[in-house]
Amino acid sequence: MTRTLLSTALVLTLAGTAQAREYTQAAPAPTDPAEREIAALFDTWNAALATGKPEQVAALYAEEGVLQPTVSNWMREGRDEVQDYFVKFLTLQPKGVINTRNIQKVDEDTAIDAGIYTFTLTEAGKTRRVQARYTYVYEKVDGEWKIVLHHSSAMPEPVKHLAAN
């Protein structure tokens, strides 16, 4: 019994001291041409953010696309609701960097890009960085890649290298 209690206490102590995984570097460009094509879709999306035009960002989503955003509790369904989300988000002048990713081409018309990204946001002249997990599901619609699902959620554990924000 004592041995079991000591073992349990040790496991709990070690679990309590485990640190969050740190993602500090930009992900390397994929070497596979099909993966490069999918990776470039984030670059296009990030460039649309830089325009400050919510309609340009929303145009990258399928008509019935779904956005589960990082900084809102409201799931956005359809391009109009997605555009509405970006009206406020773009005031933060977001700039994203992919830290790590896994791209899977499901078939010729469907692909998934999942990983970790970090956004630099500016509000009232102050800059902060937010790291989040993401998943983009893309489908070809009339021969053009569109986002059908975009999920983004802040890291659940504190990210040490961002704590100085």
Phi, psi and omega in degrees: 000314180297319179298318178297316179296318179295318179297316179297317179298319179295315179299314180296321178295314180295321179296323180290338181261358178296141182255152177296146177289138182258134175238102187247344185256159171284142179293144175290155177293139177297149178269333180286129181303321180294320178291323177299321179299317181289318178301323180295338179294325174294319179300320177295317179296316180297320177294324177295322175302317184296340178287337183076010184253107182302326181293330179288322177292312183299330180296342179278350180265149174297156181308321179254024181300155181240134176238123172249091191281161180291315190251037176205143177275358187260119175286129182261127181240121181092154186300323180297316179291324176299313179300318179302319178300316185288342176305311181282315184301321182292342175293343178274002180050055185293140174226119185257148174226129175281128179265322176204149183208160173226116181253132177231123175270108184287314174202190184297337185242007183219136178212155179234135173235114182232144179174211180236134173228160178237131177250136169264125182238143180236125180221126180053040177079357179257135180258138173220157178243138180234128177256140184214159171272147181220156169217126170247132170247123182249144171225147174280126177239117184052041176080003182239134178293131177229150176278119177261336176211130176227112177247134179219128179221135180300151179299135184284340179251151177301141178256108190304314185289349177259354185296337181280000180301000000 
